[in-house]
């Protein structure tokens, strides 16, 4: 009974924090993007962080505070009932976790079936000159679909159809391939899988904007001059004409032209108006993040015992 009560109370803390933090993200993310100007890459990283941080913080608070406070401070001899509120919230947390796991597993299974179907008509390519990473396999598909897409998480690959290869010039093809390789380096398919796991109602628009920002970030990283931007824009236009031939894309893939029509139009307009952007100082950004992480860890270490007591008091109030 002690273990069951501890499990339900811990899950109730997780559920309550997850819901409150997710609602806070839903309230602020549009305003944050509207008030501040970010590059496409920064916007994509920020949106992904905002999307997953409710789950991360709720899980961290549960594992680092709620569980230890119950185990260390709750009297084991007491036969206290679980209570309606912890029971409902705990079952809600279990439901959230199972839904997330189910969505992630289903997305992996569907994507694996589609990639297996592509593999049956795949052949080697001679385009490895544009890929400096030998871990990324380049595959040519005899059919028309997918026109061009990156797939895979542990063993990433880029898939190119003969139809797409036939309509693109060499410069256009190389720019399009670089775009997909940027997705591989950014681990965007892994990020999509994580978004399936942390599923929460109402987050669809944020995830859609993240996907659009990720495509624009890959566009920016794939080109280094106005002529290359024009080549990539032309490739997007040409491959978008192959879309009527294509079935719905696999969930955990990043296709060059899998975006909605309005998003494709916005990307094309950005590329046609391309101007060189200064590279942000990634080194300093990581320094700030590491400093903040060490500061938080130090604060937690100093105040940990007091925090455990306050969390235990809060859980007692929740049980009542």
C-alpha positions as CSV (number, residue, x, y, z in Angstrom):
1,X,0.0,0.0,0.0
2,X,2.9,2.4,0.8
3,X,4.4,1.8,-2.6
4,X,1.1,2.2,-4.4
5,X,0.3,5.4,-2.5
6,X,3.8,6.8,-3.3
7,X,3.3,5.9,-7.0
8,X,0.0,7.6,-7.3
9,X,1.1,10.7,-5.4
10,X,4.3,11.0,-7.5
11,X,2.3,10.6,-10.7
12,X,-0.2,13.2,-9.6
13,X,2.6,15.7,-9.0
14,X,3.9,14.9,-12.5
15,X,0.4,15.3,-14.1
16,X,-0.3,18.5,-12.3
17,X,3.0,20.1,-13.2
18,X,2.8,18.8,-16.8
19,X,-0.7,20.3,-17.4
20,X,0.2,23.6,-15.7
21,X,3.5,24.0,-17.6
22,X,1.9,23.0,-20.9
23,X,-0.9,25.5,-20.5
24,X,1.8,28.2,-19.7
25,X,3.6,27.3,-22.9
26,X,0.4,27.5,-24.9
27,X,-0.2,31.0,-23.6
28,X,3.3,32.4,-24.2
29,X,4.8,30.8,-27.3
30,X,3.0,33.0,-29.9
31,X,3.8,36.2,-28.0
32,X,7.4,35.2,-27.6
33,X,7.9,34.7,-31.3
34,X,5.9,37.9,-32.1
35,X,7.9,40.1,-29.7
36,X,11.4,38.8,-30.4
37,X,13.1,38.3,-33.8
38,X,14.9,35.0,-34.2
39,X,16.7,33.3,-37.1
40,X,14.9,30.3,-38.4
41,X,17.3,27.9,-36.7
42,X,17.0,29.7,-33.3
43,X,13.2,29.8,-33.7
44,X,13.1,26.1,-34.4
45,X,15.3,25.3,-31.4
46,X,13.3,27.6,-29.2
47,X,10.0,26.1,-30.2
48,X,11.2,22.5,-29.7
49,X,12.5,23.4,-26.3
50,X,9.2,25.1,-25.3
51,X,7.3,22.1,-26.6
52,X,9.3,19.5,-24.5
53,X,10.2,21.5,-21.5
54,X,6.9,20.9,-19.6
55,X,7.5,17.1,-19.8
56,X,11.1,17.4,-18.9
57,X,10.5,19.8,-15.9
58,X,7.6,17.7,-14.7
59,X,9.5,14.5,-14.9
60,X,12.6,16.0,-13.2
61,X,10.5,17.5,-10.4
62,X,8.8,14.1,-9.9
63,X,12.0,12.0,-9.9
64,X,14.3,14.5,-8.0
65,X,11.8,15.9,-5.5
66,X,8.4,14.1,-5.3
67,X,9.7,10.6,-5.1
68,X,12.5,11.2,-2.6
69,X,10.3,13.4,-0.4
70,X,7.8,10.6,-0.1
71,X,10.3,7.8,0.4
72,X,12.3,9.7,3.0
73,X,9.7,11.7,4.9
74,X,6.4,9.7,4.7
75,X,5.9,7.4,7.7
76,X,5.8,3.8,6.5
77,X,3.5,2.6,9.3
78,X,0.6,4.8,8.4
79,X,-2.3,3.2,6.6
80,X,-3.5,6.3,4.9
81,X,-5.9,6.0,1.9
82,X,-4.7,7.3,-1.4
83,X,-7.4,9.9,-1.9
84,X,-9.6,10.8,-4.8
85,X,-7.4,13.7,-6.2
86,X,-4.1,11.8,-6.2
87,X,-5.9,8.7,-7.7
88,X,-7.5,10.7,-10.5
89,X,-4.3,12.7,-11.3
90,X,-2.2,9.6,-11.0
91,X,-4.4,7.6,-13.5
92,X,-4.3,10.7,-15.7
93,X,-0.5,10.6,-15.7
94,X,-0.5,6.9,-16.5
95,X,-2.9,7.7,-19.4
96,X,-0.6,10.5,-20.7
97,X,2.4,8.2,-20.6
98,X,0.7,5.3,-22.4
99,X,-0.8,7.6,-25.0
100,X,2.7,9.1,-25.7
101,X,4.4,5.7,-25.8
102,X,1.6,4.4,-28.1
103,X,1.9,7.4,-30.5
104,X,5.7,7.0,-30.7
105,X,5.6,3.3,-31.3
106,X,2.9,3.6,-33.9
107,X,4.9,6.3,-35.7
108,X,8.0,4.2,-35.7
109,X,6.1,1.2,-37.0
110,X,4.4,3.1,-39.8
111,X,7.6,4.7,-40.9
112,X,9.5,1.4,-40.8
113,X,6.8,-0.2,-43.1
114,X,7.1,2.7,-45.6
115,X,10.9,2.7,-45.6
116,X,10.9,-1.1,-46.1
117,X,8.7,-0.6,-49.1
118,X,11.1,2.0,-50.5
119,X,14.0,-0.4,-49.9
120,X,12.5,-2.9,-52.2
121,X,13.1,-0.5,-55.2
122,X,16.2,1.2,-54.0
123,X,19.6,1.3,-55.6
124,X,23.0,2.9,-54.9
125,X,23.8,6.5,-56.1
126,X,26.9,8.2,-57.2
127,X,26.1,11.4,-55.3
128,X,28.3,10.8,-52.3
129,X,30.4,13.9,-53.1
130,X,27.9,16.1,-51.5
131,X,27.8,14.1,-48.3
132,X,30.9,14.3,-46.0
133,X,29.3,12.0,-43.4
134,X,29.7,8.3,-44.4
135,X,27.0,7.4,-41.8
136,X,24.3,8.8,-44.1
137,X,23.3,6.4,-46.9
138,X,22.1,7.9,-50.2
139,X,19.5,5.8,-51.9
140,X,17.9,6.1,-55.3
141,X,14.3,4.9,-55.8
142,X,13.2,3.7,-59.2
143,X,9.6,5.0,-58.6
144,X,8.4,8.6,-58.4
145,X,8.1,8.9,-54.7
146,X,9.3,10.1,-52.4
147,X,10.9,12.9,-54.5
148,X,13.5,13.6,-51.9
149,X,13.4,12.9,-48.2
150,X,15.6,12.1,-45.2
151,X,14.6,9.1,-43.0
152,X,16.0,7.2,-40.1
153,X,17.1,8.0,-36.6
154,X,20.0,5.7,-35.6
155,X,20.9,4.9,-39.3
156,X,19.9,8.0,-41.3
157,X,19.5,7.9,-45.0
158,X,18.4,10.2,-47.8
159,X,16.1,8.9,-50.5
160,X,15.9,10.3,-54.0
161,X,13.5,9.3,-56.7
162,X,14.5,9.0,-60.4
163,X,11.7,11.3,-61.2
164,X,13.1,14.0,-59.0
165,X,16.6,13.4,-60.3
166,X,15.5,13.7,-63.9
167,X,13.9,17.2,-63.4
168,X,16.7,18.8,-61.4
169,X,19.9,20.2,-62.7
170,X,23.1,19.1,-60.9
171,X,23.3,22.4,-58.9
172,X,19.7,22.2,-57.9
173,X,20.1,18.5,-56.9
174,X,23.2,19.2,-54.8
175,X,21.4,22.1,-53.0
176,X,18.4,20.0,-52.3
177,X,20.5,17.1,-51.0
178,X,22.4,19.5,-48.7
179,X,19.0,20.6,-47.3
180,X,18.2,17.0,-46.4
181,X,21.6,16.5,-44.8
182,X,21.0,19.5,-42.6
183,X,17.9,17.7,-41.3
184,X,20.0,14.7,-40.5
185,X,22.6,16.8,-38.7
186,X,19.9,18.6,-36.7
187,X,18.3,15.2,-35.8
188,X,14.9,16.4,-36.9
189,X,13.4,12.9,-37.2
190,X,14.4,12.2,-33.6
191,X,12.8,15.4,-32.6
192,X,9.6,14.3,-34.4
193,X,9.7,11.1,-32.4
194,X,10.1,12.9,-29.2
195,X,7.1,15.2,-30.0
196,X,5.0,12.0,-30.5
197,X,6.1,10.8,-27.1
198,X,5.2,14.0,-25.3
199,X,1.8,14.3,-26.9
200,X,-0.5,16.9,-25.3
201,X,-3.8,18.3,-26.5
202,X,-3.6,21.8,-28.2
203,X,0.0,21.6,-29.2
204,X,-0.6,20.9,-32.8
205,X,-0.1,24.5,-34.0
206,X,3.2,24.9,-32.1
207,X,4.4,21.7,-33.6
208,X,3.4,22.9,-37.1
209,X,5.2,26.2,-36.7
210,X,8.3,24.2,-35.4
211,X,8.2,22.1,-38.5
212,X,8.0,25.1,-40.8
213,X,10.9,26.8,-38.9
214,X,12.9,23.6,-39.2
215,X,12.5,23.6,-42.9
216,X,13.5,27.2,-43.2
217,X,16.5,26.6,-41.0
218,X,17.6,23.7,-43.3
219,X,17.1,26.0,-46.3
220,X,19.4,28.7,-44.7
221,X,22.1,26.1,-43.8
222,X,22.0,24.5,-47.3
223,X,22.8,27.7,-49.2
224,X,25.7,30.1,-49.0
225,X,25.0,32.5,-51.9
226,X,22.1,34.1,-53.8
227,X,22.7,31.7,-56.7
228,X,22.5,28.6,-54.5
229,X,19.3,30.0,-52.9
230,X,17.8,30.4,-56.3
231,X,18.8,26.8,-57.2
232,X,17.2,25.5,-54.0
233,X,14.0,27.6,-54.7
234,X,13.9,26.1,-58.2
235,X,14.3,22.6,-56.8
236,X,11.4,23.2,-54.4
237,X,9.2,24.4,-57.2
238,X,10.0,21.5,-59.5
239,X,9.6,18.8,-56.9
240,X,6.4,20.3,-55.6
241,X,4.9,19.5,-59.0
242,X,5.5,15.8,-58.3
243,X,3.4,15.9,-55.1
244,X,0.1,14.9,-56.8
245,X,1.9,11.6,-57.5
246,X,2.9,11.1,-53.9
247,X,1.0,9.4,-51.1
248,X,1.1,10.9,-47.6
249,X,4.7,11.0,-46.3
250,X,6.0,8.8,-43.6
251,X,5.7,10.5,-40.2
252,X,9.3,10.3,-39.1
253,X,10.8,11.7,-42.3
254,X,11.7,15.2,-43.5
255,X,10.9,15.7,-47.2
256,X,12.0,18.7,-49.1
257,X,8.4,19.4,-50.3
258,X,6.3,17.7,-47.7
259,X,5.2,21.1,-46.2
260,X,1.7,22.6,-46.8
261,X,1.3,24.8,-49.9
262,X,1.4,28.1,-48.0
263,X,4.6,27.0,-46.2
264,X,6.2,26.1,-49.5
265,X,5.3,29.5,-50.9
266,X,6.8,31.2,-47.9
267,X,10.0,29.2,-48.2
268,X,10.3,30.0,-51.9
269,X,9.8,33.7,-51.3
270,X,12.5,33.7,-48.5
271,X,15.0,31.9,-50.8
272,X,14.3,34.3,-53.7
273,X,14.9,37.2,-51.3
274,X,18.0,35.5,-49.8
275,X,20.6,37.7,-48.1
276,X,23.7,36.5,-46.2
277,X,23.0,36.3,-42.5
278,X,25.8,36.6,-39.9
279,X,26.5,33.3,-38.2
280,X,25.4,33.5,-34.5
281,X,28.0,32.9,-31.9
282,X,27.1,29.4,-30.9
283,X,30.1,29.1,-28.5
284,X,28.9,32.0,-26.3
285,X,25.3,30.7,-26.4
286,X,26.5,27.3,-25.1
287,X,28.5,29.1,-22.4
288,X,25.4,30.8,-21.1
289,X,23.4,27.6,-21.1
290,X,26.1,25.8,-19.2
291,X,26.4,28.6,-16.7
292,X,22.7,28.5,-16.1
293,X,22.7,24.7,-15.7
294,X,25.5,24.8,-13.2
295,X,23.8,27.6,-11.3
296,X,20.6,25.7,-11.1
297,X,22.4,22.5,-10.0
298,X,24.3,24.4,-7.3
299,X,21.1,26.0,-6.0
300,X,19.4,22.7,-5.9
301,X,22.3,21.0,-4.0
302,X,22.3,23.8,-1.4
303,X,18.5,23.9,-0.8
304,X,17.7,20.2,-1.5
305,X,16.7,19.2,2.1
306,X,14.5,22.2,2.5
307,X,12.9,21.6,-0.9
308,X,12.1,18.0,0.0
309,X,10.3,19.1,3.1
310,X,8.3,21.7,1.2
311,X,7.4,19.2,-1.5
312,X,6.3,16.7,1.1
313,X,4.1,19.3,2.8
314,X,2.6,20.1,-0.6
315,X,1.9,16.4,-1.3
316,X,0.2,16.1,2.2
317,X,-2.0,19.1,1.2
318,X,-2.8,17.4,-2.1
319,X,-3.8,14.2,-0.3
320,X,-6.2,16.0,2.0
